[in-house]
Amino acid sequence: MDKNIFGFTEITSPNLYDFFPKSLQNVLLKKMVLNSAKNKAYWLLDSLKGGLIKRNYKEIKLGVEKPNSELAITNQKNHLERLLAHTTASTPFYKAFRNNTNLSDFPVIRKTDIQDNFEAFRSETYRNAKNFEVSTSGSTGVPFFLYQDFGKRRRNRADVIYFSEEAGYIIGNRLYELEVWRSHNKKNNFKSRLQNIVQFDISRLTDKRIEEFLGLLKSSNQDKKSLLGFASAYELIAQFMEKNDISLKNVGIVSAIANSEYLNPFTKTTLSKRLNTSVLSRYSSEEIGIIAQQTLKSPNDFVLNHSSYKIELLDFESDNPVKPGEFGRIVVTDLFNYAMPMIRYDTGDIAKMSLNPEGAMTFEQIEGRKMDLIYDSSGNIISSFVVYTKFYKYYQLLKQYQFIQQGEKEYEIKLNIQGDKFEYEKQLIEDVKSDFGADANVYITYVDEIPPLSSGKRRKVVNNYNKD
């Protein structure tokens, strides 16, 4: 069984390396110097292997760009029917639903359902096949893994190629990956050079490390560079560049994708201006793949991956779909993982539904985990966007911040400040109360560090009250 840590480490740039025998690697590395050559080589090799990635890519492009077309609807319908037939015939958990033909007849499942009944979710047909183990970091709860088959892996790679192109990145271009790099996920030097990837570790993103990163961008002679990294890393870089009035406008940065965390408006706007590029947000699930992403054509709303998934946005209290303008739970059916089918999987995240001009569902906002929803002192949901806006005016005075709901009306603000004193306590507390209620108990705690989770992610908004 091949073990692979899936995320946006292993499949960010399609794996040219695996196509070549080791005896040819050094020769090919010298010859494949030009970015365009790497791009052409990838598609040539895919063609020699049957063009499977290209066929998936074309279907994804159709399904995402023309989701209401007759062919796109037929493709999704056929994929769903095949998946349900396979799943109910070969997967123990779903055999009880063999007579169900409508997706709405299937239960909504959660991560804990799979963890508690792991073997029951494995397809008997694929149990002895060569599958791939994919894992989450556990940063949003208990660590979690599942299996994917070869078909799902190909689909994921095609998804990455398509959505990366929609953000401005082309296979072969220089890619800077801002990640927490460890032995389990780091590529070897040959593979990184072959894929034209720079792996930049963000475990401790100090001012010195940010200067080092900006120096890499400036010193590179590559004419087209792209970034992919945690939104919290982007925020620290944006703060540093703003504070020091640094702009990199002629260094060839053509795209920047933020993943894994919420990309707040300050970071998106500031980094876009300072890097002279569009900073776009990707919504993905490590156990599934790319579900939605902002694109150059849709820089604010999230375009949904209608081609690879059946995506639902369901009410908090029932399994009924929400209406445009309403928040709901993101529930996904993976149309391509036959080794361990996931039907109506509740990702734990929430979003606000909208419709594009063609009437297809998009996400206007993605708020992150439902368990970290916060509430005002009267019990009403408050968007995390409201919290972020409270800190924009103080960014130059702060190293880090975190907003925590500790009780029904109790809110703690953790601040890691730049100097010795923060002189705006009263203004910040009153500003928070203006949205959370005059009877809210808001207090500030000063800390020397707000450590990241083991995954490298930094939670800016936390609910320890856990209102049901």
ABEGO torsion letter per residue (X at the ends): XBBBBBEAAAAABBBAAAABBAAAAAAAAAABABAAAAAAAAAAAAAAAGGAAAAAAAAAAAAAABAABAAAAAAAAAAAAAAAAAAAAABAAAAAAAABABAAABBBBBAAAAAAAAAAABBAAAAABBBBBBBBAGAAEBBBBBBBBAAAAAAAAAAAAAAAAAAGBBBGBBBBBBBBBBAAABBBAAAAAAAGBBBBBAABBBAAAAAAAAAAAAABABABBBBBBBAAAAAAAAAAAAAAGBBBAAAGBABBBBBGBBBBAAAAAAAAAAAGBBBBBBBBBAAAEBABBBBAABAABBBBBAAABBBBBBBAABABBBBBGBBBBBBBBBAABAABBBBGBBAGBBBBBBBBAAGBBBBABBAEBAAABBBBAAGBBBBAAAAAAAAAAAAAABABBBBBBABAABBBBBBBBABABBAAAAAAAAAAAAAAEAABBBBBBBBABBBBBAAGBBBABBBAAGBX
